[in-house]
C-alpha cells in the first residue's frame, strides 16, 4: 500500500541519518582522532552513496577495511533505496488505475473539453458497469498484464472455446484456424 511504502521510505531515510551519524563518529575517531566531524560526515555520505570523491582517504589498514565495509554496505543501501522508491512509484501507479480515480479524471477531462453530455453519460455508464458489475476490475486486462504469454494464451483458449465451438459455421474448420481465431478475440463492452 502507499501508506506502507511511505512509512518504509521515511524509516529508511531516518535510519540512514542515524547510520551516517554513528559512522561519521567512528570515522572521526579513527581518522581524525575525534575531530573534524563535518569532514567525517562528508566522507561517510560520499562513500556510503558510492560517489567517493577521493579527497578524504584511509591512511592505514584499519581505515581501509572500514572504508571497504562502508562502501559495501552503501552499495546494498543504494539498491534497497531504489527498490523502495520503485515500489512506492508502482503503488502510486496502481492507485491511478483505480476506477474511482479514473472516473474523476475522465469527468474533469470531458467537462473541460466540451464533450457532449450524451457521450459523457456513456463513459460514466461504462465506469459504473466496471465498478458495480466487475468490482472495478477489467479481468482480461489484468490477466494480460499479470500472466506470462503462454498462460495467457491457454487462458484465452479456455475462456473462448465454448463460444467458438458452438457456432455451426466453425464446426468443419481446421484446429489451427480455430486456435488463431480464439486467440484473436477481444472482449468488448457496448452501452
N, C-alpha and C positions, 0 to 999 in steps of 0.2 A: 504494500500500500504506500501511498505517497507520504503519509504521516510517519510510517515506519522507516522509510528511506530517508526522510528529512532528519529523523532522530539519529539514524546511523551516520549520516553526513555530519551533523552537529557533534556527535560524540567522537568521531574520528578527528575532527578539527580540534576539539578540546584536548583529546588525548595527545595530539601532535604537539600542541603548545607545552603540555606537561613534559613530554618526552624531550622536546627541544631544550626546554629549560634545564632539566637534570643532566642531559648530555652535555650541554654547554658548561654546566658547573664542573662536571668530571673533566672535560677537555681543558677548562681553565686551570684546574688543579694540576693536571698532567703537563700541559704545555706552557702555561704562564705562571705557575706557582701560586694560583689562586687569584691572579689579577686579570684584567682585560676581559671581563665578562662579555661585553658587547662584541668584541672581536671573536670570542669563542662561540657566541650565539650565531654570528655571521658564518663562521666556519661550519657549524652544525647544520644550518639551513642549506648552505650551498652543497655540502657533502650529502646530506640526507635526501635532498631533492635531485641528486645525481648530476648537479651542474659542475661543482668542483672547479673553481677558477684557478686554483693552484697558488694563490698568493699567500695562504697560510698552509704550511705543510708540516707533516710529522718530522720530528728530529731524531727519534730513536725507535728501537724495535717495538716497545710497548705502545708508543703513539701510532706507529704504523699498523699494528694489529688492531688497535682501537678504531683507527680510520677505516680499515678494511671492513670491520664489523658494522660500523655506521653506514658505510656505502652499501653493504649487502642488505641490511635492514631497510635502508632508504629505497632500494630498488623494489623490495616487497611492498613497502608502504605506497610507493607511486602506483604500482599495479593495483593495489587494493583501492586506492582513491579513484582511479579510473573506473574500476568495476562498480564502485558505489555510485559515482556520477552517472555512469551508463544506466544502471538500474533505476536511478531517480528519473532520468530523462525518459526511459522506457515507460515508467509508471505514469508520467505525465502524458505521454503519447496515448497510452491505453485509456486514460480518463477522457481524452479528447475524442475517443471512439465511442464514448458513452452516448446513448440515444438522446437523453435529455439535453446534453450539451449540444449535440448536432441539431436538435430542434431549435434551440435558442439561436444558434449561429445562423441557421438557414432562415429563420423568421426575420432576423435582422437584415440579412443579405437580401432576401426577396423584397422586403419592405423598402430598403434604400435604393433598389434597382427599378422600382416601379413596376414589378411583375403583377399581372392581372390577379385579382382576388380569386378567380376560379382556379388558376394554376397554383396559387399559394395554398388553397384548400386541398387540392390533390396531394401536394407534397406533405401537408400536415396529416392527411389521412394515411398516407404511406407510413409515416413515422408513428402514428397511433397504432397502426397494424403491427409494426415491429415491436413496439413497447408492450402492447396488450396480448397479442397472439403468440409472439415468439419470445417474449420476455426480454426484448431489446437485442436479441442475438440474430445475426444472419448466419445460420449454421453452415451453409455452404461456403461462405466467405471465410468463416473461422476454420473450417476443415481444410480449405485450400491453402491457408497460411500456416496451419499447425501440423499438417501431415506431410511426410515425405511423398514424392511424386508417385512411387509405386503403390503406396497405401491409398493415396488419393484416388488413383485410377481404379483400384479394387473397390473402394467405397462407392464411386460413381457407378461402376458396373452393377454393383449390388442394388443400389437405390433406383436405377433406371431400367433394369432388365424386365420387370413385370410390365412396365408401361410400354416398352417397345415390343416385347414378345406377344402381347395381347392384341396387337394391331395385325389384322389378317394380311395386309399388304406386305408385311415383312416376314411372313411365315416361310417363304421359299428362299430367302436371302442367305447369302454366304455368312458364316460366323464372323469372319474378319470385317466384313462390311457392317454387320450389326454392332460389333465391338467399337468400331470407329464412330458409328452413329451415336451410340450410348455415351461415348467419351466426349462427343461434341455438344451434347445437350447442356443447356444452361437454364436454371430456373428463372422465371420472370414473374413479376407481380404487377397486375393491372388493376387500376381502380375504376 
